[in-house]
């Protein structure tokens, strides 16, 4: 049962080829000139030259000079360069490893505003070294000390749930919340005691049942390494901003004396 997660992107570039139509022009044979009758030399007096009225020939006014751009106006090319992500940097919506702690990685998702959400992440593989499932842990403040998310393949038997145990402890089974394109998700709220067990433990086991399989024969057990879990979780907890506390209620003002 292999966990499949793929993404494909194809781009087609269309090149427009301009076409031009040359139109041939045919020269028209000139008509023979008709001789004009010659007027007597004294019949047409030359027209007196007319003096041009002053000011009728106006010289073209020079075009106004372009106003210089303000000194603080950003250059368009510079603005476009600053807005574009740096070469080699992850694009918004993609994951990147911020740091590594043993077999765990602090994985973050790039966002346009730079406030990238992160999680402590590990990819789970079977005995054939095939990626099957994922697990991530996020520090939390409230009734749960942390949130543990499991992502299982879509072919998982949902009615069997997801099993999890630390070292040789008792196995706990958890229901699946929802299935999406990436897989079926089970979310577990860890108490402070359960979180402490993960920090002290050496390894964990995640069990999944393929759809239609026999629990006694076809249960898939995936090893979960806890090497580096404590260091990775503490590093994330140190960077997670504390939840705002509610302001204390102020004492009511005394009623005005009558």
MOBEL-V201055 format. One record per helix or strand. SS is the DSSP state (alpha for helix, beta for strand). FROM is the first residue (numbers start at 1). TO is the last residue. If there is no record, write none. Layout:
ss=SS from=FROM to=TO
ss=SS from=FROM to=TO
This chain:
ss=alpha from=76 to=83
ss=beta from=95 to=101
ss=beta from=104 to=109
ss=beta from=118 to=125
ss=beta from=131 to=139
ss=beta from=146 to=152
ss=beta from=156 to=156
ss=alpha from=158 to=160
ss=beta from=162 to=166
ss=beta from=172 to=174
ss=beta from=178 to=180
ss=beta from=183 to=190
ss=alpha from=192 to=200
ss=beta from=203 to=210
ss=beta from=219 to=225
ss=alpha from=229 to=239
